[in-house]
């Protein structure tokens, strides 16, 4: 809105724990929002209707009947409700930020005779295995709807290239998921050489197939060094006990794994700044995971936290741009992870230099104060193009 645009967000309830954080976030914003609330306690009929409808649509994926199922129904539990809500709000440009919202944005734009755009934070069809029927359903929607967009942006060059080839569209502009300088601490925190090396990882859910077992196994290989692993998020059902048992089996005291509750999105950089090494251990479990650039990396840079990242196809391309601020390791390889950590364990001055290099990159390059110019130029050009066509 600082750029002179009026912004209205259409969204949907996602998780109970996020509601409190959303309320606090929205209280600070000048843009307005309309949420589709399908929770059982608030809208029981909608809860059951959307549950059955979405289940049926997903199970029809890959069948002959699938062609008769609207994309809005298959791609989002509340896709039709999002579509009706978006159509009720006139706009000069509709921007979808995930695949479930794309049919709604596209329909609203057609209804009002304007254009829509897509911000690809992920390569959505590439999040699923090649033989998954839902992948073919998502691909069909991407191939039809993305060429209709006035522009497509992507969160990494790999995602941009994937959509360029899949949908035969111009190469999307890469706009990084980076964060404002105002969200970092006011001062750099010096490294405490006498304290344990504090590793940090965060996500909405603490669960399997995220590289955490590799981190714990690496801690076992680095005994008797003093290392703590700090995790922030909600535990996946049963996973906490499994990870702590795994730690015990690897000779790591379960007490060395410290859990923290989720925090507001605007606090994530400040939270990360209290730790020494941030982990971005993407395991290449999908095409998307292999080509994405983890948001964690940009959080750590802005926080002044050294980064240890797996050499996925995407992150291997990013790593040379980070210089001394980050080191790489092989995915699903605790020995490689331990080897990359050892230099920072044994030489805290090297760790201090890495953290200062991260802080400098966050200030000079990887922040939203800088990146937003590219985004605003993209939006401005799109609106000018639409006005010219009209």
C-alpha positions in Angstrom: 0.0 0.0 0.0 3.0 2.3 0.4 3.3 2.2 -3.4 -0.2 3.7 -3.8 -2.2 0.5 -4.4 -5.3 -0.6 -2.5 -4.9 -4.2 -1.5 -7.5 -6.7 -0.4 -6.6 -10.3 0.5 -8.9 -13.2 0.0 -7.9 -16.3 2.0 -9.1 -19.3 4.0 -8.7 -20.7 7.4 -5.7 -23.1 7.5 -4.9 -24.2 11.0 -6.1 -23.3 14.5 -2.7 -22.4 15.9 -2.2 -19.9 13.1 -5.4 -18.0 13.8 -3.9 -16.1 16.8 -0.8 -15.1 14.9 -3.0 -14.0 11.9 -5.0 -11.8 14.1 -1.9 -10.1 15.5 -0.5 -9.7 12.0 -3.7 -8.3 10.5 -4.0 -5.7 13.3 -0.7 -4.2 12.1 -1.6 -4.0 8.4 -3.5 -1.4 6.4 -4.7 -3.8 3.7 -8.0 -5.5 4.2 -8.9 -9.2 4.2 -11.8 -11.6 3.7 -11.4 -15.1 5.0 -13.5 -18.2 4.0 -14.0 -19.9 7.4 -14.8 -23.6 6.9 -14.0 -24.7 10.5 -16.4 -27.2 12.0 -17.2 -25.0 15.0 -17.9 -21.9 12.9 -19.5 -23.4 9.8 -20.5 -27.1 10.3 -22.4 -27.5 7.1 -19.6 -26.0 5.0 -17.0 -28.1 6.9 -18.7 -31.4 6.0 -19.7 -30.3 2.4 -16.2 -29.2 1.5 -14.6 -32.3 3.1 -16.7 -34.7 1.1 -16.5 -32.6 -2.1 -12.7 -32.3 -2.0 -12.2 -36.0 -1.1 -14.3 -37.0 -4.1 -12.6 -34.7 -6.5 -9.1 -35.9 -5.5 -10.1 -39.5 -5.8 -11.5 -38.9 -9.2 -8.1 -37.6 -10.4 -6.8 -39.7 -13.2 -10.1 -41.1 -14.1 -12.3 -40.4 -17.2 -14.7 -38.4 -14.9 -11.8 -36.1 -13.8 -12.3 -34.0 -16.9 -15.7 -33.0 -15.7 -14.4 -31.8 -12.3 -13.7 -28.1 -12.1 -10.1 -27.2 -11.2 -11.4 -25.1 -8.3 -12.9 -28.2 -6.7 -9.9 -30.4 -7.1 -7.1 -28.0 -6.2 -8.6 -26.5 -3.0 -11.0 -27.7 -0.3 -12.8 -24.3 -0.5 -12.0 -23.5 -4.1 -15.5 -22.7 -5.2 -16.0 -20.5 -2.1 -12.8 -18.7 -2.8 -13.9 -18.2 -6.4 -17.3 -16.7 -5.3 -15.6 -14.4 -2.8 -13.0 -13.2 -5.2 -15.6 -12.5 -7.9 -17.5 -10.4 -5.4 -14.5 -8.0 -5.0 -13.7 -5.9 -8.1 -10.0 -5.3 -8.7 -7.7 -4.1 -11.5 -5.4 -7.2 -11.0 -5.9 -10.5 -9.2 -2.7 -12.2 -8.0 -2.9 -15.9 -6.9 -0.2 -17.0 -4.5 -0.7 -20.8 -4.5 -2.2 -23.4 -6.9 -5.4 -23.7 -5.0 -6.1 -20.0 -5.4 -5.2 -19.8 -9.1 -8.7 -20.9 -10.5 -10.4 -18.4 -8.2 -8.1 -15.5 -9.3 -8.5 -16.5 -12.9 -12.3 -16.7 -12.7 -12.6 -13.4 -10.9 -10.4 -11.7 -13.5 -12.5 -13.1 -16.3 -15.7 -12.0 -14.5 -14.5 -8.4 -14.2 -12.8 -8.2 -17.6 -9.3 -7.8 -16.2 -6.2 -10.0 -15.9 -4.7 -12.3 -13.2 -1.1 -13.1 -12.3 0.5 -15.9 -10.4 3.3 -15.9 -7.8 4.8 -19.4 -7.8 6.3 -19.9 -4.4 6.6 -23.6 -5.4 6.6 -25.8 -8.5 3.2 -27.2 -7.5 2.8 -30.2 -9.8 6.4 -31.0 -8.9 5.5 -31.4 -5.3 4.0 -34.8 -6.1 5.5 -38.0 -7.6 5.4 -38.5 -11.4 2.9 -41.3 -11.1 0.5 -39.5 -8.8 -2.9 -38.8 -10.5 -3.2 -35.5 -8.7 0.1 -34.4 -10.3 -1.5 -34.8 -13.7 -4.6 -32.8 -12.5 -2.4 -30.0 -11.2 -0.3 -30.0 -14.4 -3.4 -29.7 -16.5 -4.5 -26.6 -14.5 -1.0 -25.1 -14.8 -0.8 -25.6 -18.5 -4.2 -24.0 -19.1 -4.2 -21.2 -16.5 -0.6 -19.9 -16.4 -0.5 -18.9 -20.1 -3.5 -16.8 -19.4 -1.7 -14.8 -16.7 -0.4 -11.3 -17.5 2.8 -12.4 -15.6 4.2 -15.2 -13.5 6.8 -14.7 -10.8 8.8 -17.5 -9.2 10.6 -17.9 -5.9 13.7 -19.4 -7.4 15.3 -19.6 -10.9 14.7 -23.4 -10.9 10.9 -22.9 -10.3 10.9 -20.3 -13.1 12.6 -22.6 -15.5 10.3 -25.5 -14.7 7.2 -23.4 -15.4 8.7 -21.9 -18.5 9.2 -25.4 -20.0 6.0 -27.0 -18.7 3.6 -24.3 -19.7 5.5 -22.7 -22.7 5.3 -19.3 -21.1 8.0 -16.5 -21.1 10.5 -17.2 -18.3 8.9 -16.0 -15.1 10.7 -13.2 -13.1 12.4 -14.6 -10.0 11.3 -12.7 -6.9 12.9 -14.1 -3.7 10.9 -14.8 -0.6 13.0 -12.5 1.5 12.1 -10.3 4.5 12.1 -6.7 5.5 15.2 -5.2 7.3 12.8 -4.0 10.0 12.3 -7.6 11.1 16.0 -8.1 12.0 17.5 -7.2 15.4 19.0 -3.7 15.7 22.5 -5.0 16.3 24.6 -8.0 15.4 25.0 -10.6 18.2 28.6 -11.6 18.8 29.4 -15.4 18.9 29.9 -16.8 22.4 32.8 -19.1 22.0 32.3 -20.7 25.4 28.7 -21.7 24.8 27.4 -24.9 23.1 27.1 -24.6 19.3 23.4 -24.0 18.9 21.8 -25.3 15.7 18.4 -24.0 14.6 15.6 -25.3 12.3 12.1 -24.0 12.0 8.9 -24.8 10.1 5.2 -25.0 10.6 5.5 -28.7 11.3 8.4 -30.6 12.9 8.2 -33.9 11.2 10.0 -36.6 9.2 11.7 -36.3 5.8 13.0 -32.8 6.6 16.6 -33.7 7.3 16.3 -33.7 11.1 17.4 -37.3 11.5 20.5 -36.4 9.6 21.2 -33.5 11.9 20.8 -35.7 15.0 23.0 -38.4 13.5 25.7 -35.8 12.7 25.6 -34.7 16.3 26.3 -38.2 17.3 29.3 -38.3 14.9 30.6 -35.1 16.4 30.6 -36.3 20.0 32.0 -35.1 22.5 31.5 -31.6 21.1 28.9 -29.5 22.9 26.0 -29.1 20.4 22.3 -28.3 20.8 19.6 -28.7 18.2 16.8 -26.2 18.6 13.5 -26.8 16.7 10.6 -24.4 16.3 7.1 -25.5 15.1 4.3 -27.9 15.9 5.4 -31.6 16.3 3.9 -34.0 13.8 1.9 -36.7 15.6 4.2 -39.1 17.3 7.4 -37.6 15.8 8.9 -36.0 18.9 9.2 -39.4 20.6 10.6 -41.0 17.5 13.2 -38.3 17.1 14.3 -38.4 20.7 14.5 -42.2 20.6 16.6 -41.9 17.4 18.9 -39.4 19.2 19.4 -41.8 22.1 20.3 -44.6 19.7 22.9 -42.3 18.1 24.5 -41.4 21.4 22.9 -38.0 21.6 21.1 -37.0 24.8 17.5 -36.3 24.0 17.9 -33.2 26.2 20.1 -31.8 23.5 17.0 -31.4 21.3 15.2 -28.3 22.4 11.6 -27.6 21.2 10.1 -24.1 20.8 6.5 -23.2 19.9 5.6 -21.5 16.7 6.2 -17.8 16.5 4.6 -15.0 14.4 6.0 -14.7 10.9 7.2 -11.2 11.6 9.3 -12.6 14.5 11.1 -15.4 12.7 14.2 -13.4 11.8 14.7 -12.2 15.4 14.1 -15.7 16.7 16.8 -17.1 14.3 19.3 -14.4 15.4 19.7 -16.0 18.8 21.4 -19.1 17.3 24.7 -19.9 15.7 24.0 -22.1 12.7 20.7 -22.3 10.8 19.9 -25.6 9.0 18.3 -25.7 5.5 18.4 -29.5 5.0 16.1 -29.9 2.0 16.3 -33.6 1.1 15.3 -33.5 -2.6 12.2 -35.6 -1.9 10.4 -34.1 -4.9 11.1 -32.2 -8.1 10.0 -29.0 -6.3 12.1 -29.6 -3.3 15.1 -30.2 -5.5 14.8 -26.8 -7.4 13.5 -24.5 -4.6 15.5 -22.1 -2.6 14.5 -22.5 1.1 13.0 -19.5 2.8 15.0 -20.6 5.8 18.2 -19.5 4.1 17.0 -16.0 3.7 15.8 -15.9 7.3 19.2 -16.9 8.5 21.0 -14.4 6.4 19.0 -11.5 7.6 19.4 -12.7 11.2 23.2 -13.0 10.9 23.1 -16.7 11.4 25.6 -18.9 9.6 23.8 -21.4 7.2 24.4 -25.1 6.6 22.4 -26.1 3.5 22.1 -29.3 1.4 23.4 -29.2 -2.1 20.1 -29.8 -3.9 20.0 -28.7 -7.5 18.5 -25.4 -6.5 20.6 -24.7 -3.4 23.8 -25.7 -5.1 23.2 -22.9 -7.5 22.6 -20.4 -4.6 25.5 -21.5 -2.5 28.3 -19.7 -4.4 26.4 -16.4 -4.1 26.6 -16.7 -0.3 30.4 -16.8 0.1 31.6 -17.4 3.6 28.1 -17.1 5.1 27.1 -20.6 4.2 28.5 -24.1 3.7 27.0 -27.0 1.8 26.6 -30.7 2.6 25.2 -33.7 0.8 21.5 -34.5 1.4 20.7 -37.6 3.5 24.4 -37.9 4.5 25.1 -37.3 8.2 28.9 -37.7 7.6 28.9 -34.9 5.1 26.8 -32.7 7.4 29.1 -33.4 10.3 32.2 -32.6 8.2 30.7 -29.2 7.2 29.9 -28.4 10.8 33.3 -29.4 12.2 35.2 -26.3 11.0 32.7 -24.0 12.9 32.8 -26.2 16.0 36.6 -26.2 16.2 37.2 -22.6 15.1 34.6 -20.1 16.5 36.4 -17.2 14.8 35.5 -18.8 11.5 32.0 -19.1 12.7 32.0 -15.4 13.7 33.2 -14.5 10.2 30.5 -16.6 8.7 27.8 -15.0 10.8 29.0 -11.5 10.0 29.1 -12.4 6.3 25.5 -13.5 6.6 24.5 -10.2 8.3 26.2 -8.2 5.6 24.4 -10.1 2.8 21.1 -9.7 4.6 21.7 -6.0 4.8 23.0 -5.4 1.2 21.2 -8.0 -0.9 18.8 -10.5 0.5 16.0 -8.3 1.9 12.5 -7.2 0.9 13.5 -3.5 1.0 15.6 -4.3 -2.1 13.5 -7.1 -3.7 10.2 -5.2 -3.5 11.4 -2.8 -6.2 11.4 -5.7 -8.7 8.0 -6.9 -7.5 6.5 -3.4 -7.8 7.9 -2.9 -11.2 6.4 -6.2 -12.3 3.0 -5.2 -11.0 3.2 -1.7 -12.4 4.1 -3.0 -15.9 1.2 -5.5 -15.7 -1.3 -2.8 -14.8 0.1 -0.6 -17.6 -0.2 -3.4 -20.1 -3.8 -4.2 -19.0 -4.8 -0.5 -19.3 -3.2 -0.3 -22.8 -5.1 -3.4 -24.0 -8.4 -2.1 -22.5 
